[in-house]
């Protein structure tokens, strides 16, 4: 009888975890993140993506050779849209699927490697971390880059535990996919691979042979892209669009991953997680990382820190190349570190407080993200495009002096002519870099003069600027200006102006 009761308890226990693993958490993520995917509000990089998936496969490879990212995500999205349609909703759900895939790592390989507690904590963090919600519906590669990098790390762990051929194979596949998705992923996976090699060298040298084979396969498989990578590194070293790095940037960029309406609560949350992480690191180092989970936790925090430090050094000494969203690709390692640490804590009160903190964070983040994705005022270029479409004719020319509004509005208003005004000496370079990306034209001052003199309807669009740029004030008079206020701290105002040629001084 007692055996029967024990078996029933075990079955009930397994059923409870099965429901949480495979139903409750994944469905919650799909509903929570998916509810944001119905927005048609886009920003410039998403417009890039939408334009690029409509190119031929060979064109994607050629164009990305001059870009700053590898092309795999575009190919995957193009394939997805071929099956499910090319709507904005479908493309955003593809990003949600990247987050779901990352969460399901907890239900499968993380559960194998670390057990139920770590797996559940990892899945909980996938659901509650602000950066997962922020980037879950962006039509960009970040959610899938997180998945590939995290999967590579987990299968490296399983290699150390079981040394099964299937784990070596999946380690190779996810590592290669990550390397072809984002250069930060490439660097992170390279560090993971080197750490795996060092660990095998000191603990199980016979397993260095498959490591060397995988190394050779990874190098051979990446050779088709190596020349493009070297060319891009050379070009970026000479100049890139990212502003110089300051000491505050080094602190604020990681905090921005936890953005909750303003930078202060983001820094507070990062500080809490950092203090918790440091306490766990102290505990690990004080007792020496003899246990296998502790060693992996240490590796999960060392890898992102090393990669971040390397890119900081490159940004200071050669050329700035750090952006908050680039750091996202390593976020899964941070969540795995926290999950391993949380699973070792016995205090139910402490864990309850942590859960409450993360759930409150999720509610705040969801509210902020929802208001961003479904805007109601002039903060959004979506709103701006609707107002413009009601007040201009199809034969009007919209003139811009910055790329964000030009790129986004040229997508939302495809029947309008869009011109981007640049200095004459920059026209050739900018035209070549914008070819095929936008529904518009790069023009110089003389082109605008010709239209202005003809009396054709032309409107100057300025977005996120309170003063007109010198390129306008040095060459044109503003005849009429309609200014729209906004509540956004990023883009404080946008306005529509009519301009005419500046009179020639006698």
Secondary structure as the mmCIF struct_conf table of DSSP 4:
data_model
#
loop_
_struct_conf.conf_type_id
_struct_conf.id
_struct_conf.beg_label_comp_id
_struct_conf.beg_label_asym_id
_struct_conf.beg_label_seq_id
_struct_conf.end_label_comp_id
_struct_conf.end_label_asym_id
_struct_conf.end_label_seq_id
HELX_RH_AL_P HELX_RH_AL_P1 UNK A 2 UNK A 19
HELX_RH_PI_P HELX_RH_PI_P1 UNK A 20 UNK A 24
HELX_RH_AL_P HELX_RH_AL_P2 UNK A 25 UNK A 34
TURN_TY1_P TURN_TY1_P1 UNK A 35 UNK A 38
HELX_RH_AL_P HELX_RH_AL_P3 UNK A 44 UNK A 52
TURN_TY1_P TURN_TY1_P2 UNK A 53 UNK A 54
BEND BEND1 UNK A 55 UNK A 55
HELX_RH_AL_P HELX_RH_AL_P4 UNK A 57 UNK A 64
TURN_TY1_P TURN_TY1_P3 UNK A 65 UNK A 66
BEND BEND2 UNK A 67 UNK A 69
BEND BEND3 UNK A 71 UNK A 71
HELX_RH_AL_P HELX_RH_AL_P5 UNK A 72 UNK A 84
BEND BEND4 UNK A 86 UNK A 86
HELX_RH_AL_P HELX_RH_AL_P6 UNK A 88 UNK A 105
HELX_RH_PI_P HELX_RH_PI_P2 UNK A 106 UNK A 110
HELX_RH_AL_P HELX_RH_AL_P7 UNK A 111 UNK A 114
HELX_RH_AL_P HELX_RH_AL_P8 UNK A 116 UNK A 128
HELX_RH_AL_P HELX_RH_AL_P9 UNK A 130 UNK A 135
TURN_TY1_P TURN_TY1_P4 UNK A 136 UNK A 137
BEND BEND5 UNK A 138 UNK A 141
HELX_RH_AL_P HELX_RH_AL_P10 UNK A 142 UNK A 162
HELX_RH_AL_P HELX_RH_AL_P11 UNK A 165 UNK A 179
TURN_TY1_P TURN_TY1_P5 UNK A 180 UNK A 181
HELX_RH_AL_P HELX_RH_AL_P12 UNK A 183 UNK A 203
HELX_RH_3T_P HELX_RH_3T_P1 UNK A 205 UNK A 207
HELX_RH_AL_P HELX_RH_AL_P13 UNK A 208 UNK A 238
BEND BEND6 UNK A 241 UNK A 242
HELX_LH_PP_P HELX_LH_PP_P1 UNK A 243 UNK A 245
HELX_RH_AL_P HELX_RH_AL_P14 UNK A 247 UNK A 256
TURN_TY1_P TURN_TY1_P6 UNK A 257 UNK A 258
BEND BEND7 UNK A 260 UNK A 262
HELX_RH_AL_P HELX_RH_AL_P15 UNK A 263 UNK A 286
BEND BEND8 UNK A 287 UNK A 287
BEND BEND9 UNK A 289 UNK A 289
BEND BEND10 UNK A 291 UNK A 291
HELX_RH_AL_P HELX_RH_AL_P16 UNK A 292 UNK A 317
TURN_TY1_P TURN_TY1_P7 UNK A 318 UNK A 318
HELX_RH_AL_P HELX_RH_AL_P17 UNK A 324 UNK A 327
HELX_RH_3T_P HELX_RH_3T_P2 UNK A 328 UNK A 330
HELX_RH_AL_P HELX_RH_AL_P18 UNK A 331 UNK A 343
TURN_TY1_P TURN_TY1_P8 UNK A 344 UNK A 344
HELX_RH_AL_P HELX_RH_AL_P19 UNK A 348 UNK A 373
TURN_TY1_P TURN_TY1_P9 UNK A 374 UNK A 374
BEND BEND11 UNK A 377 UNK A 377
TURN_TY1_P TURN_TY1_P10 UNK A 378 UNK A 379
HELX_RH_AL_P HELX_RH_AL_P20 UNK A 381 UNK A 391
BEND BEND12 UNK A 392 UNK A 392
TURN_TY1_P TURN_TY1_P11 UNK A 394 UNK A 395
STRN STRN1 UNK A 397 UNK A 400
BEND BEND13 UNK A 401 UNK A 402
HELX_RH_AL_P HELX_RH_AL_P21 UNK A 403 UNK A 412
TURN_TY1_P TURN_TY1_P12 UNK A 414 UNK A 415
BEND BEND14 UNK A 416 UNK A 416
STRN STRN2 UNK A 417 UNK A 421
HELX_RH_3T_P HELX_RH_3T_P3 UNK A 424 UNK A 426
HELX_RH_AL_P HELX_RH_AL_P22 UNK A 427 UNK A 434
TURN_TY1_P TURN_TY1_P13 UNK A 435 UNK A 437
BEND BEND15 UNK A 438 UNK A 440
STRN STRN3 UNK A 441 UNK A 443
HELX_RH_AL_P HELX_RH_AL_P23 UNK A 445 UNK A 454
TURN_TY1_P TURN_TY1_P14 UNK A 455 UNK A 455
STRN STRN4 UNK A 458 UNK A 463
BEND BEND16 UNK A 464 UNK A 464
BEND BEND17 UNK A 466 UNK A 467
HELX_RH_AL_P HELX_RH_AL_P24 UNK A 470 UNK A 473
TURN_TY1_P TURN_TY1_P15 UNK A 474 UNK A 475
STRN STRN5 UNK A 476 UNK A 485
BEND BEND18 UNK A 489 UNK A 491
STRN STRN6 UNK A 493 UNK A 501
HELX_LH_PP_P HELX_LH_PP_P2 UNK A 502 UNK A 505
#
